[in-house]
Amino acid sequence: MERYSRQIALPFVGKDGQAKLGASKVTVVGCGALGTVSAELLVRAGVGSVQIVDRDIVELSNLQRQLLYTERDAAERLPKALALAAHLKAINSAVEVQPVVADFGGNKAVALLSGSTVVVDATDNYVTRFTINDACLELKLPWVYGGASGSRGMMATFREEGACFRCLFSELPALGAGDSCELEGVLASATTIVAALQVAEVMKLIIAPNAMHGCVLEFDVWKGSFHTIPLERDDRCPACKGGQRLFLADDGLSQTSFVCGRNSVLVRSGPSEVNLGALAGLLAAKGLEVKQTKYSLRVEVKEREIIVFADGRALINGTNDAHEALRVYQAVLGV
Ligand SMILES: [Zn+2]
């Protein structure tokens, strides 16, 4: 208890609150900038069990904002979930840390989140967030959304009795319309603040649900602005009102990728119709050189070539790795 003495001293935590944290299991989906920070804070706070899910490996470009990872993790190309689990166990050996190296999507989502007390969204794409939303509605679990891009951040909590994520964002953004940290950059201060806010929400959900503010928090650390927007349930919401669970299907809107030859992967994720002209404009505005034909659109990002077709499929050239292709697709097209 000495370890948690400064936390137990808080009147709204106390010994009872600490015991509730110790009896809880939190799943963090994503071990990037948000996930590394939230998992560390949860483990330091004494949450009994922390499950961390990620399919990627540690890279040098992660170290600017993904706390806990080291140059050695990147040199050894360790899976993020395993590298993070090792650091977390060194910080607090009393916490049960469960790393899962896997894609989070489709019909696996419910099984992965089952048994959690709260879920933390630490992903960087809308398809995964829509999947978390569907799975949490199905399991009646609360979850905390977080996102950051540039110097901006956003955070909100969704519970059974209130609005869900699709009350806030009814549909997936058009391809290319979402934020892309890969193209536009992101400040570590922004991601770290989002994760810290998410963990405060998790603690309230576990210890004092009545203390929830029920708003969307938005800020810009560069401008110094911080504000809240009321979060209200949409009576026409297809997910929480209509019972739709599109993102839990094995096919349909879940993410798929196929290795289709030498150094080339076909990816399908999200929207099934793309306005190529609009997408060309969005990508050009992000500084990419776009070549467009009647049926496709072509951009190059680092060593990867991306060809997007009007039906939403994309061919990623320059890799044989389906996970890497999906990562590039999401990072550049922002869904
Ligand atoms: Zn809803």
Residues whose N, C-alpha, C, O or C-beta is under 5 A from the ligand:
A	BS01	ZN	A163 C164 R166 C167 C237 A239 C240 K241
